[in-house]
Amino acid sequence: MAARYLVTPPTGDEITRAALAALGPGEASWLVGGCLRDELLGRRVRDVDIAVDGRPEQLARALGDRFGGSVYATSDLFGAWRVVVGDLRIDVAALRGGPPGDPPDPATRALRLEADLRARDVTVDALARPLDGDDIVDPLSGLSDLAAGRLRLCSPASLDDDPLRVLRLARLARAFELVPDAAATEAAFRAASGLARVSGERIRDELCALLATRHASIALRDLAVWGALAVVLPEVDRLRGVEQNPYHHLDVFEHTLEALTYVVGVVAQLGGRRFLATPAEAGLPGVEPLVPVSWAVLLHDIGKPVVRVVDEQGRVIFWHHDETGRQMCADIGRRFNFSNRFVEYVGTLVRQHLRLGFLTREEPLTRRALARYRRDVNPWVFESVVVSLCDRLATRGEKTSLASMARHYRLARTVWTGVNKLPAPQLLSGEDVMGLLGVGPGPAVGQALVALEEEIEAGEVTDEESARAFLLDWWRQAGDAAGDGDGGA
């Protein structure tokens, strides 16, 4: 598996020194927002925000050159640039309080900085500290709010000005255990419908940040209550109130949120994050390691409301909700501009999330059954058992049989350790198959290669000679079966 980071992120002191050295004559710059909040709370700083009274592009490019990071614009309108160094992001933006003075005037600059901070979303992020000083600028008493565990808006119109901040409000509240005051909650209800005007890419990025938090399930419930989830993820919001069969102790929505709470623990129990595909390998670069598989857990049952039926005996049935869910993932991918790779990733895990449960009925497992499983979930074997276990843990609640759960875990470990992680060697090519069987290009060639791959995975075929013998026998049996079918017709 590829290394997650190609460069070592710089320290805060290194960033400060490099930024100061890159400022032009008469320019000034401050650390602002979340990085100060995280520092004050004693948390690791992953995102550094710098406001510059000067030229943000030149500063961003200087930092990118200094630390070997990638540099790109994030907003032409606000003059915002991003530098990515390993897992650290440095955002550089022009001060928003109006054009810089010429020559710079300290009093005017102070007013412009305060105006910039007041234009932010919440008071605990309306903080600034000059790169060359220690005094924190706090025009809205954000430090007091942080100490009190309170989340207040910078202005009554903060969320209306940018409805994406509704998602951010839910994330900050749960990530930092801050309680939104009544005005913030009322504003969230009011601004939720405005999320329909926000680009899919911005919503995607904020949802990825939300899924990286420890209490993502509670934040999602907040969004549902505020009416925001129905706008940004209607497929998940429609799970609310969808009753299931007696084998489930919660409706589909609450079941899904409970399943999300198990992701961290299940990954750890199966060996740790090192076995996960990196976000880049999953097609979702730049996010935290657990975010891709968390998306799969969040979406694993989205097909249920579409296919739900109640039979004559009153039984609730969700036939083919896995395949329906896979198709819905493609729609979500288009809306959020997910990469094709990630759509394939999450679609595969949603389509196969029932598979581990099916395998429990086949014990003792054969090598051939393991080979089929590997082929269907490849290359995300580890992620597939994670999703399945999270789903299973959230099914019965207090009624869960410990013995049944232990069997499920044993099966998961057997699948994870017993399935070959590397692609099966290709002993014969398509041309070899056509020459051997005397057929031209067509579906039969692909079917032959799939059958051969399964035998190689199972260890029944180990060299070219046995591969040819197997295919000749497979082709003969296929012909016999076709003949029997014709006769029966």
Secondary structure, 3 states (H helix, E strand, C coil): CCCCCCCCCCCHHHHHHHHHHHCCCCCEEEEECHHHHHHHCCCCCCEEEEEEECCHHHHHHHHHHHHCCEEEEEECCCCEEEEEECCEEEEEEECCCCCCCCCCCHHHHHHHHHHHHHCCCEHHHCCEEECCCCCCECCCCHHHHHHHCEECECCCCHHHHCCHHHHHHHHHHHHCCCEECHHHHHHHHHHHHHHHHCCHHHHHHHHHHHHCCCCHHHHHHHHHHHCCHHHHCHHHHCCCCCCCCCCCCCCHHHHHHHHHHCHHHHHHHCCCHHHCCCHHHHCCCCCCCCHHHHHHHHHCCCCHHHHCEECCCCCEECCCHHHHHHHHHHHHHHHHCCCHHHHHHHHHHHHCCCHHHHHHHHCCCCHHHHHHHHHHHCCCHHHHHHHHHHHHHCCCHHHCCHHHHHHHHHHHHHHHHHCCCCCCCCCCCHHHHHHHHCCCCCHHHHHHHHHHHHHHHCCCCCCHHHHHHHHHHHHHHHHHHHHHHHHHC
